[in-house]
Amino acid sequence: MPTETIQIPVADGTILPAYLARPAAGYAPAGVIVVHELFGVNPDIRTVADDLARAGYLAIAPEFYHRDAPAGRWLERDEAGRQEGFALLHRLERPHALADVAAASDWLRAQPGIGRIAVIGFSAGGHLSYLAACQLPVSRTAVLYGGWLPTTDIPMSQPTPTLDLTAGITGRLLYLVGEDDTLIPAAQRDQIRDALRQAGTDHDMVCYPGTGHAFFWPDTPAFSKTARDDAWSRILAMLAA
């Protein structure tokens, strides 16, 4: 399975590095943008792109911190990594995040055979994926425990909460979260559920019992193989539909 790092020009004049994984068959019916969490395009995120390529999709994982961090840099999942990640996240403004997704989408659409674009994001990347679905022509979106949606706590959710933009979603959206996720408490999950229903969004929202934040990653305390396996099967089913 061929992989490489590509350089994508963005409308603001910057260059967006992205990890690229191509399906072995060469042809792909859809392009998938994998949006990293706080820690950048780390091995976990590259593995998701690789797995999508094995499933037959053309997958790219852009480095959304590229305006403030050197190309190829990713952070360890420890306290120092969290502090640096939050510093970078709080410099990622909504217009820049959307410009990066638009550039990645344009690159994918320019590849032979790509008929639709999907976005999959984790945690902070889940927020960005939800935002992209609200503002850009995305056909499928998977949001894994995307936080801050009902608030203005990060620049991507300013000046108005990203959740307020839900009516702009035109594709299908899958929201996956643990019931024990302290970063997305029950009250916020209810707000997300209500916003999707009121907007008439084609969606599924799945809450996994006894499961916390970052349940998708095997090297985290919250890891749940049951939840991860179910989430992955739902993501693949949504992409294939």
TAKA-V308475 format. One record per backbone hydrogen bond with DSSP energy under -1.0 kcal/mol. CO is the residue of the C=O (numbers start at 1). NH is the residue of the N-H. E is the energy in kcal/mol with one decimal. If there is no record, write none. Layout:
CO NH E
CO NH E
This chain:
2 22 -2.6
4 20 -3.4
6 18 -2.2
8 16 -3.5
10 13 -2.2
14 10 -2.6
16 8 -2.5
17 63 -2.7
18 6 -2.9
19 61 -2.5
20 4 -1.9
21 59 -2.3
23 26 -1.6
29 115 -2.2
30 58 -1.9
31 118 -2.6
32 60 -2.5
33 120 -2.8
35 122 -1.5
37 40 -1.5
39 75 -2.6
40 42 -2.1
42 46 -2.3
43 47 -2.2
44 48 -1.7
45 49 -2.0
46 50 -2.6
47 51 -2.8
48 52 -2.2
49 53 -2.1
50 54 -2.3
51 55 -1.4
52 57 -2.4
53 56 -1.6
58 32 -2.9
59 21 -2.9
60 34 -3.1
61 19 -2.1
62 64 -1.1
63 66 -1.6
65 68 -2.2
65 69 -1.8
70 73 -1.8
76 78 -1.8
78 82 -2.5
79 83 -2.5
80 84 -2.4
81 85 -2.7
82 86 -2.9
83 87 -1.9
84 88 -2.2
85 89 -3.0
86 90 -2.3
88 91 -1.6
89 92 -1.4
91 93 -1.0
93 97 -2.5
94 98 -2.5
95 99 -2.1
96 100 -2.2
97 101 -2.1
98 102 -2.6
99 103 -2.2
100 104 -2.5
101 105 -2.7
102 106 -2.5
103 107 -2.2
104 108 -2.3
105 109 -2.7
106 110 -1.3
108 111 -1.8
111 114 -1.5
116 31 -2.3
117 139 -2.2
117 140 -1.1
118 33 -2.7
119 142 -2.6
120 35 -3.4
121 144 -2.7
122 125 -2.6
123 127 -1.9
124 128 -2.0
125 129 -2.2
126 130 -2.4
127 131 -2.6
128 132 -2.6
129 133 -2.2
130 134 -1.6
131 135 -1.4
132 136 -2.7
136 138 -2.1
139 172 -2.4
140 119 -2.2
141 174 -2.8
142 121 -2.4
143 176 -2.9
144 123 -2.7
148 151 -1.2
149 163 -2.5
154 157 -2.0
155 158 -1.6
161 164 -1.5
162 165 -2.2
163 166 -1.6
165 168 -2.4
166 169 -2.2
172 141 -1.9
173 204 -1.7
174 143 -3.5
175 206 -2.9
176 145 -3.5
177 208 -2.4
178 181 -1.5
185 189 -2.4
186 190 -2.4
187 191 -1.7
188 192 -2.4
189 193 -2.6
190 194 -2.7
191 195 -2.4
192 196 -2.2
193 197 -2.2
194 198 -2.9
195 199 -1.8
196 201 -2.0
197 200 -1.1
202 173 -2.4
204 175 -2.8
206 177 -2.4
208 179 -2.9
208 211 -1.1
211 180 -2.7
214 217 -1.3
215 224 -2.0
217 220 -1.6
220 223 -1.6
224 228 -2.9
225 229 -2.9
226 230 -2.1
227 231 -2.9
228 232 -2.9
229 233 -2.1
230 234 -2.2
231 235 -2.4
232 236 -2.5
233 237 -2.1
234 238 -2.3
235 239 -2.4
236 240 -2.0
237 241 -1.3
